[in-house]
Amino acid sequence: MAETPAGGRGQRPSQAQEEPAAEGPGAADTDGSAAAPRWLNRDELAAWLANSAIMISLPAALDARMQRESQLTFFEYMVLSVLSEEPAHTLQMSDLAARTSASLSRLSHVVGRLEKRGLLTRARVPGPGRRTNTTLTEAGYEEVVAAAPGHVAAVREYLMDELEPQELSTLRRIGTAVEAAIKRGKPDGPTPGP
């Protein structure tokens, strides 16, 4: 946790790191078995809070704008967009979940909504196991093509145009590193999306 630790008597995380609280979740057990949390220093906290704003505010802004302009949520657009780039516009649900950083349960719910709108179809894959293909329909392809210019404009306005060219490689490296760390922590499958 980046904020003041419970039982930390209002200390900043950098202070708590130097002088851990004697009680509360940050305190070691009397037998010394629990390690003290590694509180964030000032630079780490500032970076974390700035990126928390991106993680929370950017998807919300993209959602609001996309729903206003195309009647798709940001995540619905991502599902349709990923399918639009695949041969035959088809992917297995598990692969689609991985490509959109979503849990299968969240993806299934969203795919069900899109299927009712006629934007994609689902079909069971013959053979052993419970495998399902998701295929973009012609109407779904037309929808994602129509929504793409607005999506790209929003991504440029809210993120890309605010960065210097040399910052793009840093942003990519950060995103790749965070995704890898999340996958290491969740070996059984993709994590829920935004």
N, C-alpha and C positions, 0 to 999 in steps of 0.2 A: 504494500500500500504506500502510495507516495505522500499522502497527507499526514497530518500530525497523528502519531500512533495513539491508540486508546491508552489511557494511563500515563501518557507522556507529559502531562502537566503543561500543555501548550507549547512544547518545544518544537522548533522547526525540525524537519527530518535530518538536516545536517547536524544539528545539535544532538538529536537523539542517537545519531550514529556514534558521536564522540562520547556521549553520556547517556547510555540506555536507561530507560525507566526501570525502577526497582519493582514495579508491579505491572499488571496488565499483560496483553498478548505479547509484548516485546520482551518480557522478563524471562530469564531462564528458570527452569524448575529448580527446586532446592537441591536436587541431586545432580544438577548440571547437565541433564540429558537433552534439553532443548536449546538449540542454537539461537542466538539473538538474530532478528531480521536484519538484512543488509539495507538500511534506510538509504534513500536517494540523497546525494549531495545536491548543492544548489544548482549546479549546471545540469545534472541529470534530471532534477525536478522540473527545471525550466523547459528542457527538451521534451520531457514526458507530457507536461501540460499543453505544450504547443501541438504535439502530435495527438493528444486526446481530443483537442478541438477539431483536428482534421478527421479523426475516426468518427466523431459524433456529428459534427456540423456538415461535413462534405456529403455524406450519404443522404442526410436529411434535405440538404439544398438540392441535390440531384433528383431525389424523389419528388419533391414539390414541383420543381421545374418540369420534369418529365411528365408527371401526371397532368400538369396544366397544359402542356403542349402536345402530348401524344396519348394520354390515357393509359400509360404504362408506368409501373414503378421502376425504379432503377434496377432492382433485382430481376424483374420480369424482362426488362430490356436485355440484361446480361445473359439470361437464359436463351432468349431468342437470337441474340447476337452470336453466341458461341455455336449454336446449331447452324446458323446461316453460313458459317465458315467451314463446316464439315462436308466431306463428300456425301452426297445424297441427303445432306441436311439432317443427318441421323447420328445419335450417340446413345450408348447405354446409359441408363439413369445413374449408375455408379460413377461413370466417367464424367457425365455432365455435372454431378455433384462436386467432383474433384476440381473440374475446370472453373466452377463458379464459387468455390470455397464455401459450399453449403452442406448442411447435414442432409441425409436422404429424406428425413421426415419433413424438413422445411421445403426441400425441392419438390417432394411429392405433392405437398399442399399447393404450391405455386403452379406446378405443371397441371394439376387438376383444374385450377382456375383458367389457365390459358387454353386447356383442352376444351372447356365449356364454351370459350369464345371462338373456337375453331381455328386457333393459331398454331396448334400442334396436335399430334396424335401419339398414343402409346400403343405398343404391341409387345406381347410376350415373345421372348426369344426361344425358339424350340431347343430342346435338349435339357440336360440336368441343371438343377439350380433354379433360382427365381431371378431371372434376368429379364429386364424390360428395355426395349428400345424406345426412344423419344424422337419423333420426326417433325420437323418444321413443315407446316402446310404452305401452300401458295399464299394464302391470306396472311399467314404468319411472316412469310418472307417479305411481302409487301409492307406489312406493319413495321418491321424492323428497318427496312430500307427507308421508309418515310420518317422514322424516328431518329435515324443515325445522324443527320446534320445537326439537329438540335442537341443531341447528346454530346457530340464532338465540340460544339460551340460552348456548352456548359463546362465541359472538362477543361477547355482552353481558358475560359474566363475565370473559373474558380481555382485552377491549379497551374496549368502549364505556362500561361502567360505571366505568371507571377514569379517564375523561376528563371535564373540565369542559365545559359546553356550548360555550363559545367556542373550545375546542380542536378541535372537530369540523371547523370550516371550515379550520383550519390543517392538520389531518390530510388532509383532502380535497385541499387545494392541494399539499401535499407529494407525495401519491400521484400526482396528475395531472402534476406537474412531473417526477417520476422516470420515470413511464411515457413521457412525451414524449421525455425524454433518451435512454431506451433505444431507442425507435423511431427516433430520429435516428441512433443508432449501428448499427442493424440495419435498413437500408431494404428488405431483401428479404423481410421477413416478421416474424411475431411471434416473441418470444423464448421460450425454455423457461420453463415455469412452475415453482412451488416444489415 
